[in-house]
Amino acid sequence: MVNPVIESCSVCYGIIDTEDNGWTEGHNAEPISDGRCCTKCNDELVMPARITLLRLPEDVHDDFHRVMQLIIDKKRNGNNG
């Protein structure tokens, strides 16, 4: 069975890019989203969020997720400023 190509980033809703090696299924978007994400969202949001969560005390993780959701909502609405 062939896996379907995932075309939409679960973070910005943009098209998932094809990697130089031919990979078309994007990146794991956790902890930002449950789906897959494009390279830009992976580099700019997902990886920094993972590193940040490693450094934050667990009692503020929920607050961090709420702030990240606000950032993602702005990104999805095309308001990056």
C-alpha positions as CSV (number, residue, x, y, z in Angstrom):
1,M,0.0,0.0,0.0
2,V,1.4,3.4,-1.0
3,N,1.1,6.2,1.5
4,P,-0.9,9.2,0.2
5,V,1.0,12.5,-0.3
6,I,0.2,15.0,2.4
7,E,-0.1,18.3,0.7
8,S,-1.2,20.6,3.4
9,C,0.9,21.8,6.4
10,S,-1.0,21.3,9.6
11,V,0.5,24.5,11.0
12,C,0.2,27.1,8.3
13,Y,-2.0,25.2,5.9
14,G,0.5,25.8,3.1
15,I,1.8,23.2,0.7
16,I,4.3,20.7,2.2
17,D,7.6,21.0,0.3
18,T,9.4,18.1,-1.3
19,E,12.8,17.5,0.2
20,D,16.0,17.1,-1.9
21,N,15.9,13.4,-1.2
22,G,12.3,13.1,-2.6
23,W,10.6,12.9,0.8
24,T,7.1,14.5,0.4
25,E,5.5,13.8,3.7
26,G,6.9,16.8,5.6
27,H,7.9,16.8,9.3
28,N,6.3,15.7,12.6
29,A,4.6,18.9,13.8
30,E,4.5,17.9,17.5
31,P,4.2,19.8,19.9
32,I,2.7,22.5,17.7
33,S,0.2,20.3,15.8
34,D,-0.9,16.7,15.6
35,G,-0.2,16.4,11.9
36,R,2.7,17.0,9.5
37,C,4.3,20.4,8.7
38,C,6.3,22.1,6.0
39,T,10.0,22.7,6.4
40,K,9.5,26.4,7.1
41,C,7.2,25.7,10.0
42,N,9.4,22.9,11.3
43,D,12.4,25.2,11.3
44,E,10.7,28.4,12.6
45,L,8.1,26.9,15.1
46,V,8.3,23.2,15.8
47,M,12.0,22.8,16.5
48,P,12.3,26.0,18.6
49,A,9.1,24.9,20.5
50,R,10.6,21.5,21.3
51,I,13.9,23.0,22.6
52,T,11.9,25.6,24.6
53,L,9.7,22.9,26.2
54,L,12.8,21.0,27.2
55,R,14.0,24.0,29.2
56,L,10.7,25.1,30.7
57,P,9.4,23.7,34.0
58,E,6.5,21.4,33.4
59,D,4.1,23.6,35.3
60,V,4.2,26.2,32.5
61,H,3.9,23.9,29.5
62,D,0.1,24.5,29.2
63,D,0.7,28.3,29.2
64,F,3.4,27.8,26.5
65,H,1.0,25.8,24.4
66,R,-1.6,28.6,24.6
67,V,0.9,31.2,23.5
68,M,2.0,29.0,20.6
69,Q,-1.6,28.6,19.5
70,L,-2.0,32.3,19.4
71,I,1.1,32.6,17.2
72,I,-0.1,29.8,14.9
73,D,-3.5,31.4,14.5
74,K,-1.9,34.7,13.5
75,K,0.3,32.8,11.0
76,R,-2.7,31.0,9.5
77,N,-4.5,34.3,9.1
78,G,-1.5,35.8,7.2
79,N,-0.7,38.2,10.0
80,N,3.0,37.6,10.8
81,G,3.5,40.9,12.5
